Every structure is written in structure tokens, then in C-alpha cells.
């Protein structure tokens, strides 16, 4: 109440002024009302059941929201954005149920404090205005706010529930569809089929009909595979336009090389040579040999041999030599396409058997009947490998020398086109591009096979992981339940506090005008407005009376 002392208004702590309804005195106001059957009946209805029902409803809607998002997960987005709106609406329902439940619990907590604590009129104004941001702020700034920290905390918590409808919808997003495994037709090559049928080689006019040569169109492709650092790849197969990944295995020829020790290379005349076939480097007054490559594929000992010296004027003489054999190998290419751009990573899985290069009488007979009979897989294998080996020997055979007078370099070899060795005319040097010449030689036919596949017509079926070109709904259950679990846990704690306050108070109260009137009325008001007065049939009019003169408004 407000008292005028020396012309000034002074706010006093509220003290009860009740008739005999359990609040007639201060001691009765703070006391606990025994739980009568009527009180127990009251506790089983109204706000207490509202608290429990709202919490249960929020939990139920949370579970419904979860299963709804599980249903959406992986489905095409297309134009069905009503699904996103439904998800947003469910999160708003959970937020509203939790906020209302906490508001009801807050009301019971306020009445628990009103029964047991004195408050200033200003504090009462703010308490009866809760929940709200401004009343909460005024309570924080009021006198001794620590006495009502639970009320302040719960009142400040209610607006925070807005985050539920902001964070929970983030559990549903739009993303690319998961890749699917499907069978596609990928380009490949079969060396056990007639090269003529595959279009990359043709037979030379000869008696046997088994001597083939690479066609001019494919020779240009193979030369590109030598002259460029990147592989000559192929376009994305049908079904891989949006992107895919697959692994391709095939049998293909490859070199297996080894170096010769220096003591086996050098002889007494400043020349070096591998044992067989010879690839000598000579030196005289007018020239110095820097490279020599030789081949003798009809012999069974060595298929290709090369010797070189790392040359620079006035520099150290560094020699090297390699002998190589042709093997049938199992190779594998890991292929990845994205936006129609491919990345191919070939490798040799295993070296199977060495290619001997000799024709058996049976194969020679088939060669003689080449015009009337189809080529067998075995004969096709021999013809294909001999054709590839012959083409490679043409690239590596020959010699290069440095002329001390006139023209600097005399080149009688195409080895420079392979990129294995580099001539620098300005610095007058001949050096390997890479110190690992063995690896460079062995990689040549691996890249050549990729070039043959890219320009060929053969295909095979492979299992590919194909990227889907449409969007789907992506559901992150962890994000949803982190939000809902936090909200439900806080709501449950507040609900438990509210129910405990109902038990302590022995009755259910609200912040409605009627409850405030009943809690604060005096004897004069009791005679006009009884406890059991029907709310819709009873009317009250506010009257202000001055003691110095009776005037009503």
C-alpha cells in the first residue's frame, strides 16, 4: 500500500489484509494449506495438468517432427517446398508448447513467492506483468533482486525459446543426392582381339599377313601421349555426365627395365655399352656420342637397350644404361569425372609373363590363312604386342651426338619426342628430364595404352559410383535433437518447479484479475464479491474516494 508521510508518498512492503480465506493474517498468508480432498481434486485439473500436458505434447510433436524428417531424407526437392514449411511449423509448435508450459510454471512460482515474501508495490506491478522482457528488466533493477532470482531466470528463459524455431529447422537442408552405384559402359582395349577390327593397326602387305603397323591416326594419338606430360584421356561415358568414379582393369604391355652397373658398362675406349644388344657411345676428335638406343626384338634376351651420358661442356662424365623387356601386365586405371573433366590414374598391378615375341608353327599357319580365318585370341595377343613393341623401338632406336664444330647436335633418333631426355642448345647440355630414367621408360607404354583406349571403339561394363544431378533433402538428426533435448529438459525442470509450487501453495493460482482480487481483497470487498461469485454475472466498478471530500469517478 502507499502511505503519505509528511506530504511524500512512500512505498511500503505489501502485507496481507484478508478476511477468513486462509489469508486473514500474515502468518496465515505464509502458511501451507492442508491438502484436503477438494485441494487434491483441484491439483488434478487446471494448470498443473496443463503443465504436464504441454510438456508431453512438446515431446510428442518433437518425435513426430523427427519421423517426418526421416521420411523426407533422401527425397527429391523439386518444387515441394511445402515440406520445408511443414518442418518449420512443427518447430514453432514445439517452441509454443514449451513456452506456454514454462509460463504456467512461472505463474505458480510467482504465487509461491507472494505467499512467503514481502514485495514493494513496484515489484508487485512487475510480477503481475510477467512474462515480459521489460518487467523482467525492471525486476533485475529493483530492490534486492537476488531474492527472486528463480522468477527472473524463468521469465528471462521464455523469450529464449524463440531459438527453438530458429535452430531446429536447420536440421533439414538441401544437398546433392548421394552417389549411386550403377553399371556403365566404359572405353577399354582388348589386346587379344584383332587390331584391325579395333581400328588402331593394319597388316602390312606380306606373305605371312601378321606384321602390323599402327595406323596414321592412332600414331598421332600415341605421339601426343609421348609429347605431353598429361595423359590423353577420354570423354565421360554415357551416364557420367554429372560425374562418376570407377576402376578399370585390363591386360596391356609394359616395359620392365633394369640398369647396368658402371663396371659392366665401361670399357677401355671411353665407350659404354650394355651387354646385348649393343648400344655404344663413341667419342673422337670431332664428336661425342650422348645417346644410343638399339633393339633386337626377334632375339629372346633383350627387347630394348639404351645408353646415354649426361653431357655438358667441361662437366663431369655421367653415364647410364638400361635394358628393358616387354611383359604382359595387369593394369588398373582409377577414373574420376566431374563436370565432364576426367582424371585418370593408371598403374601396373602385376607383371605376368614376359613376351617372347616368337611365332609358333600353329600361329604361323594362322597367319598364312589370315584372309579366310578370324584371328585367334592368342595370335591377336602376339600381333598386338609385336606392333606396340615395334612402334616403341622406332621411338627409342638411333643415336644422338654432340658435334664440336659446325652444327651442335646430330640427331638420328626420335627419343627426344618421348620427353625422357632433353637437349638445351643454349647451355649445350644433354640430360635426362627425370633422374629416374627407369621409371620414365616403364611409364611410356602405360600412357600409350591409355591413349589407345581414348581413341578406340571398344567398351566394357564396369561398376561406377555415379553422382546424381538433382537435389535431395538432407536431415541431420543430431542437430534437431540437440535443440529439442535442451528445450524439453529446461521445460521439464520448470514444470517440476511449477508442480512443486502448486503442492506447496495448496491451490492453483493465475495472474488473472479475479485471482489477484481474491488474494488481496478485504472484508468490505468480501460482502460485495464473494468467493463463489460467478465471474460472468458479477460486475465491479472502480471507485476512487478522497477523505477530504467524497467524490467518485
C-alpha positions in Angstrom: 0.0 0.0 0.0 1.0 3.7 -0.4 1.3 5.9 2.7 1.6 9.6 2.7 4.2 10.7 5.2 5.0 14.5 5.6 3.4 15.1 2.2 5.6 12.4 0.5 4.4 9.0 -0.8 6.4 6.1 0.5 6.3 2.6 -0.9 5.8 0.0 1.8 6.1 -3.7 1.6 2.8 -5.5 0.9 1.2 -7.1 3.9 -1.9 -9.3 3.7 -5.3 -7.8 4.5 -7.7 -10.7 4.0 -10.8 -12.0 5.6 -11.1 -15.6 6.6 -10.0 -17.3 3.4 -6.7 -18.5 4.6 -5.1 -15.1 4.2 -6.6 -13.1 7.1 -3.2 -12.6 8.8 0.4 -12.5 7.9 1.1 -15.8 9.5 -1.8 -17.5 7.7 -0.7 -15.9 4.4 2.6 -17.6 4.6 1.4 -20.8 6.0 0.8 -24.0 4.0 -2.8 -25.0 3.5 -3.5 -28.7 4.3 -4.3 -30.9 1.3 -8.0 -31.5 1.6 -9.9 -33.7 -0.9 -11.1 -30.6 -2.6 -7.5 -29.4 -2.9 -6.4 -32.7 -4.3 -9.2 -32.5 -6.8 -8.0 -29.1 -7.8 -4.4 -30.3 -8.2 -5.6 -32.9 -10.7 -7.1 -30.3 -13.0 -6.3 -26.9 -14.4 -2.7 -25.5 -14.8 -1.0 -28.5 -13.2 -2.3 -30.8 -15.8 -1.7 -28.1 -18.4 2.0 -28.1 -17.4 2.2 -31.9 -17.8 0.1 -31.9 -20.9 2.2 -29.2 -22.6 5.4 -31.0 -21.9 4.1 -34.3 -23.2 2.7 -32.5 -26.2 6.0 -30.9 -27.0 7.8 -34.2 -26.7 5.2 -35.9 -28.9 5.5 -33.2 -31.6 9.3 -33.4 -31.4 9.1 -37.2 -32.1 6.6 -36.5 -35.0 9.0 -33.9 -36.4 11.8 -36.4 -36.2 10.0 -39.1 -38.1 8.7 -36.5 -40.6 12.3 -35.5 -41.4 13.4 -39.2 -41.6 10.6 -39.6 -44.2 11.9 -36.6 -46.2 15.6 -37.6 -46.0 16.9 -38.5 -49.4 13.8 -37.5 -51.3 14.0 -35.1 -54.3 13.4 -31.5 -53.5 11.9 -30.4 -56.8 9.1 -27.9 -56.1 7.9 -29.5 -52.8 9.0 -26.7 -50.5 5.8 -27.2 -48.5 7.8 -29.9 -46.8 10.2 -27.3 -45.5 7.3 -25.1 -44.4 5.8 -28.1 -42.6 9.1 -28.7 -40.8 9.2 -25.0 -39.7 5.6 -25.2 -38.5 6.3 -28.2 -36.3 9.3 -26.5 -34.7 7.1 -23.5 -33.9 4.5 -25.8 -32.3 7.3 -27.3 -30.1 8.5 -23.8 -29.2 5.0 -22.6 -28.3 4.1 -25.6 -26.2 7.4 -25.3 -24.2 7.0 -21.5 -23.8 3.4 -21.8 -22.6 4.3 -24.6 -20.2 7.1 -22.5 -18.7 4.7 -19.5 -18.4 2.2 -21.6 -16.4 5.0 -22.8 -14.1 6.2 -19.2 -13.7 2.8 -18.1 -12.5 2.8 -20.8 -9.8 6.3 -19.8 -8.8 5.2 -16.1 -8.5 2.4 -17.0 -6.2 4.7 -19.2 -4.1 6.9 -16.1 -3.5 3.9 -13.8 -3.0 2.8 -16.1 -0.1 6.2 -16.1 1.5 7.9 -12.8 0.7 7.0 -9.1 1.1 7.4 -7.0 -2.0 7.3 -3.4 -2.9 4.4 -2.1 -4.9 6.7 -1.5 -7.8 7.9 -5.1 -7.6 4.3 -6.3 -7.5 3.5 -4.3 -10.6 6.3 -6.1 -12.4 5.5 -9.5 -11.0 1.9 -9.3 -12.2 3.1 -8.1 -15.6 5.2 -11.2 -16.2 6.2 -12.8 -18.5 7.7 -9.9 -20.5 11.1 -8.5 -21.3 10.6 -5.1 -19.7 9.0 -6.3 -16.4 11.9 -8.8 -16.2 14.4 -6.0 -16.7 12.7 -3.8 -14.1 12.8 -6.7 -11.6 16.5 -7.1 -12.2 17.0 -3.4 -11.4 14.6 -3.4 -8.4 15.4 -3.6 -4.8 17.1 -6.9 -3.7 16.5 -8.8 -6.9 18.5 -11.8 -5.7 15.6 -12.7 -3.5 13.6 -13.6 -6.6 16.3 -15.0 -8.9 14.2 -18.1 -9.8 11.4 -15.8 -11.1 13.9 -13.6 -13.0 15.6 -16.6 -14.5 12.5 -18.4 -15.7 11.0 -15.2 -17.0 14.2 -14.4 -19.0 14.2 -18.0 -20.3 10.8 -17.8 -22.0 12.0 -15.5 -24.9 15.0 -17.8 -25.4 12.6 -20.5 -26.6 12.4 -18.5 -29.8 15.7 -20.1 -30.7 13.9 -23.5 -31.0 12.0 -22.4 -34.1 15.3 -20.9 -35.5 17.7 -23.8 -34.8 15.5 -26.8 -35.2 14.6 -26.1 -38.9 18.4 -26.1 -39.7 18.3 -29.9 -39.2 16.7 -30.0 -42.6 18.8 -28.8 -45.5 19.0 -29.2 -49.3 22.1 -31.0 -50.6 23.2 -33.1 -53.6 21.9 -36.6 -53.8 24.1 -39.4 -52.6 26.1 -41.1 -55.4 24.6 -44.4 -56.7 26.4 -47.5 -57.9 25.3 -48.5 -61.4 26.7 -50.3 -64.4 28.1 -48.2 -67.2 29.9 -48.9 -70.5 33.4 -47.5 -70.2 36.0 -47.4 -73.0 38.7 -50.1 -72.9 41.0 -52.1 -75.2 41.5 -55.8 -75.8 44.9 -56.9 -77.0 43.6 -60.4 -77.6 41.4 -59.2 -80.4 42.4 -58.4 -84.0 43.9 -54.8 -84.0 42.5 -54.3 -87.5 38.9 -54.8 -86.1 39.6 -52.3 -83.3 41.0 -49.8 -85.9 44.4 -49.0 -84.4 46.6 -51.1 -86.6 46.6 -52.7 -90.0 48.5 -55.6 -91.6 51.4 -54.8 -94.0 51.4 -56.4 -97.4 53.5 -59.5 -96.7 53.3 -63.2 -97.1 52.5 -64.0 -93.5 49.9 -61.3 -93.0 50.8 -61.0 -89.3 53.1 -58.0 -89.5 51.1 -55.0 -88.4 51.7 -51.3 -88.2 50.0 -48.6 -86.2 47.6 -46.5 -88.4 48.5 -42.9 -89.0 45.6 -41.6 -87.0 46.5 -43.7 -84.0 50.1 -42.9 -84.4 49.3 -39.2 -83.9 47.4 -40.1 -80.8 50.4 -42.1 -79.5 52.8 -39.4 -80.3 50.6 -37.0 -78.3 50.9 -39.3 -75.3 54.7 -39.0 -75.5 55.0 -35.3 -76.1 52.7 -34.1 -73.4 53.0 -34.5 -69.7 49.3 -35.1 -69.2 47.5 -38.3 -70.3 45.5 -38.5 -73.4 42.2 -39.3 -71.7 38.7 -40.0 -72.9 35.4 -38.2 -72.5 32.9 -39.1 -69.8 30.9 -42.3 -70.7 27.2 -42.3 -71.1 25.7 -41.8 -67.6 28.7 -40.0 -66.2 27.8 -36.5 -67.5 27.2 -35.2 -63.9 30.2 -37.0 -62.5 31.3 -40.6 -61.6 34.1 -42.7 -60.3 35.1 -46.2 -61.5 38.0 -48.5 -61.7 39.0 -50.2 -65.0 41.2 -53.3 -65.2 42.8 -54.6 -68.4 45.7 -56.6 -69.7 48.3 -54.5 -71.5 52.0 -54.5 -72.5 54.6 -52.7 -70.3 58.4 -52.5 -70.1 60.4 -53.8 -67.2 63.8 -52.2 -67.1 67.0 -52.6 -65.1 70.3 -50.7 -65.1 73.7 -52.0 -65.8 76.5 -51.4 -63.2 79.2 -49.0 -64.2 81.9 -51.7 -64.2 79.9 -53.7 -66.7 79.4 -50.6 -68.9 82.7 -49.0 -69.3 85.4 -50.4 -71.5 88.9 -49.3 -72.2 88.0 -46.9 -75.1 85.8 -44.4 -73.2 82.7 -46.0 -74.6 79.9 -47.8 -72.8 77.6 -50.5 -73.9 75.0 -52.9 -72.5 75.8 -56.5 -73.0 73.2 -57.3 -75.6 72.2 -55.8 -78.0 75.0 -53.3 -78.3 74.3 -49.6 -77.8 77.7 -48.0 -77.9 78.6 -44.4 -77.1 81.7 -43.3 -79.0 84.0 -40.3 -78.7 86.5 -38.9 -81.1 88.1 -35.6 -82.0 85.1 -34.3 -83.9 82.1 -35.6 -81.9 80.9 -37.2 -78.7 78.0 -39.6 -78.5 75.5 -38.7 -75.9 72.7 -41.3 -76.7 72.4 -44.6 -78.4 69.4 -46.9 -78.5 69.2 -50.3 -80.1 66.6 -53.1 -80.3 66.5 -56.7 -81.4 63.1 -57.9 -80.7 63.5 -61.2 -82.6 66.0 -62.3 -80.0 64.9 -63.6 -76.7 67.4 -61.9 -74.4 66.8 -58.1 -74.6 64.0 -56.2 -76.3 65.3 -52.6 -75.9 68.7 -51.2 -74.7 69.7 -47.6 -74.4 72.9 -45.9 -73.2 73.4 -42.2 -72.6 75.8 -39.8 -71.0 74.8 -36.6 -69.1 76.7 -34.2 -71.2 77.8 -30.6 -70.6 80.9 -28.8 -71.9 83.6 -29.2 -69.3 81.3 -31.1 -67.0 81.7 -34.5 -65.3 81.0 -37.5 -67.5 78.0 -39.3 -66.0 76.9 -42.4 -67.9 73.8 -44.6 -67.7 72.4 -47.6 -69.5 69.2 -49.5 -69.3 68.0 -52.8 -70.7 64.2 -53.4 -71.0 62.0 -56.4 -71.5 58.4 -56.4 -72.7 55.9 -58.0 -70.3 52.2 -58.8 -70.3 50.8 -57.0 -67.3 47.6 -56.4 -65.5 47.0 -52.7 -65.3 44.3 -50.6 -63.5 43.1 -47.1 -64.0 41.2 -45.2 -61.4 38.9 -42.8 -63.3 37.1 -39.8 -62.0 34.9 -37.5 -63.9 33.4 -34.2 -62.7 31.8 -31.6 -64.9 32.9 -33.6 -67.9 36.5 -33.3 -66.9 38.3 -36.5 -66.2 41.2 -37.6 -64.1 42.8 -40.9 -64.9 45.4 -42.5 -62.7 46.8 -45.7 -64.4 49.1 -48.1 -62.6 50.6 -51.6 -63.0 49.1 -54.1 -60.6 51.2 -57.1 -61.6 53.8 -58.3 -64.1 52.5 -61.6 -65.5 54.7 -63.2 -68.1 57.4 -61.9 -70.4 56.6 -61.5 -74.0 58.9 -63.8 -76.0 58.0 -62.5 -79.4 58.2 -65.8 -81.3 55.6 -67.3 -83.5 54.7 -70.9 -83.1 54.2 -73.0 -86.2 50.4 -73.1 -85.5 50.4 -69.2 -85.3 52.4 -69.0 -88.5 49.8 -71.3 -90.2 47.1 -68.9 -89.0 49.0 -66.0 -90.4 49.2 -67.7 -93.8 45.4 -68.2 -93.7 44.7 -64.7 -92.3 42.5 -63.8 -95.2 40.0 -66.6 -94.6 40.1 -67.2 -90.9 39.5 -65.0 -87.9 42.5 -64.3 -85.8 42.5 -66.3 -82.6 43.0 -64.6 -79.2 46.5 -65.9 -78.8 47.6 -64.8 -82.3 45.9 -61.4 -81.7 47.9 -61.1 -78.5 51.2 -61.7 -80.2 50.4 -59.5 -83.2 49.2 -56.6 -80.9 52.3 -56.7 -78.6 54.7 -57.0 -81.6 53.1 -54.0 -83.2 53.3 -51.9 -80.0 56.9 -53.0 -79.4 57.9 -52.2 -83.0 56.4 -48.8 -82.7 58.2 -48.1 -79.3 61.5 -49.3 -80.7 61.1 -46.8 -83.6 60.9 -44.1 -80.9 63.9 -45.2 -78.9 66.3 -46.5 -81.6 69.1 -44.4 -83.1 71.8 -42.1 -81.7 72.5 -38.5 -80.8 75.9 -36.9 -80.8 77.4 -33.6 -80.0 79.5 -32.1 -82.8 82.4 -30.0 -81.7 82.4 -28.0 -85.0 79.5 -26.6 -87.0 76.1 -27.9 -86.2 76.0 -28.7 -82.4 73.7 -31.7 -82.3 73.3 -34.6 -84.7 70.0 -36.4 -84.0 69.3 -39.7 -85.7 66.6 -40.7 -83.1 63.1 -39.7 -82.0 63.9 -40.3 -78.4 63.6 -36.5 -77.7 59.9 -36.7 -78.6 59.4 -39.2 -75.7 60.4 -36.5 -73.2 62.8 -38.8 -71.4 65.8 -36.7 -72.5 66.2 -33.0 -73.0 68.6 -31.1 -75.2 69.4 -27.5 -74.2 71.0 -25.8 -77.2 71.8 -22.6 -75.3 73.6 -24.3 -72.4 74.9 -27.1 -74.6 73.6 -29.9 -72.4 72.0 -33.3 -72.8 70.3 -34.6 -69.7 67.5 -36.9 -68.6 64.3 -34.9 -67.8 64.0 -37.0 -64.7 66.8 -38.7 -62.8 64.7 -41.8 -62.6 65.1 -42.9 -66.2 63.9 -46.4 -65.4 60.5 -45.2 -64.2 60.2 -42.9 -67.2 60.8 -45.8 -69.6 58.4 -48.1 -67.8 55.7 -45.4 -67.9 55.7 -45.0 -71.7 53.6 -48.0 -72.6 51.3 -47.4 -69.6 50.5 -43.9 -71.1 50.3 -45.4 -74.6 47.6 -47.9 -73.5 45.5 -45.0 -72.1 45.9 -43.2 -75.5 44.7 -46.3 -77.3 41.7 -46.6 -75.0 40.8 -43.0 -75.5 40.8 -43.2 -79.3 39.4 -46.8 -79.6 35.9 -48.1 -80.0 35.9 -51.0 -77.5 33.8 -50.8 -74.3 33.3 -52.9 -71.3 30.8 -52.8 -68.4 32.1 -51.6 -65.0 30.5 -50.7 -61.7 30.6 -46.9 -61.3 29.7 -44.6 -58.5 27.7 -42.0 -60.3 26.9 -38.5 -59.0 23.2 -37.7 -59.2 22.3 -34.4 -60.8 19.4 -33.5 -58.6 19.0 -32.1 -55.0 17.5 -34.0 -52.1 16.5 -33.3 -48.5 19.3 -33.8 -46.0 18.4 -34.4 -42.4 20.8 -34.0 -39.5 19.2 -35.8 -36.6 21.9 -34.7 -34.2 21.2 -31.0 -34.8 17.5 -31.5 -34.3 17.7 -33.4 -31.0 20.4 -31.1 -29.6 17.8 -28.3 -29.9 14.8 -30.2 -28.8 16.5 -32.1 -25.9 17.8 -28.8 -24.5 14.3 -27.2 -24.8 12.5 -30.2 -23.3 14.9 -30.6 -20.4 14.5 -26.9 -19.4 10.8 -27.2 -19.8 10.7 -30.3 -17.6 12.7 -28.6 -14.9 10.5 -25.6 -14.9 7.4 -27.8 -14.9 8.7 -29.7 -11.9 9.2 -26.4 -10.1 5.6 -25.3 -11.1 4.1 -28.5 -9.8 6.1 -28.3 -6.6 4.7 -24.8 -6.1 1.2 -26.0 -6.5 1.7 -28.6 -3.9 3.3 -26.1 -1.5 0.6 -23.5 -2.1 -2.2 -26.0 -1.8 -4.1 -24.3 -4.6 -3.8 -23.2 -8.2 -3.4 -19.5 -8.9 -3.4 -17.4 -12.0 -2.4 -13.8 -12.8 -5.9 -13.1 -13.9 -7.7 -10.1 -12.3 -10.1 -12.4 -10.4 -7.2 -14.3 -8.7 -5.5 -11.0 -7.8 -8.7 -9.6 -6.3 -9.3 -12.8 -4.3 -5.8 -12.8 -3.0 -5.8 -9.1 -1.9 -9.5 -8.3 -1.1 -10.6 -7.1 2.3 -13.7 -7.5 4.5 -15.6 -4.8 2.7 -15.0 -6.4 -0.7 -16.0 -9.8 0.6 -19.5 -8.6 1.2 -19.8 -7.5 -2.4 -17.7 -10.0 -4.2 -17.9 -13.4 -2.6 -15.6 -16.4 -3.1 -18.0 -18.3 -5.3 -19.3 -15.4 -7.3 -20.0 -16.3 -10.9 -17.4 -14.4 -13.0 -19.6 -13.7 -16.0 -22.5 -12.5 -13.9 -20.7 -10.2 -11.4 -19.7 -6.7 -12.3 -17.2 -4.4 -10.5 -16.7 -0.7 -11.0 -13.5 1.0 -10.0 -14.1 3.9 -7.4 -11.7 6.4 -6.0 -12.6 8.2 -2.8 -10.9 11.2 -1.2 -11.1 11.6 2.5 -11.3 15.4 2.5 -14.2 15.3 0.1 -16.4 12.5 -1.2 -16.1 12.3 -4.9 -16.5 9.4 -7.2 -15.3 8.8 -10.7 
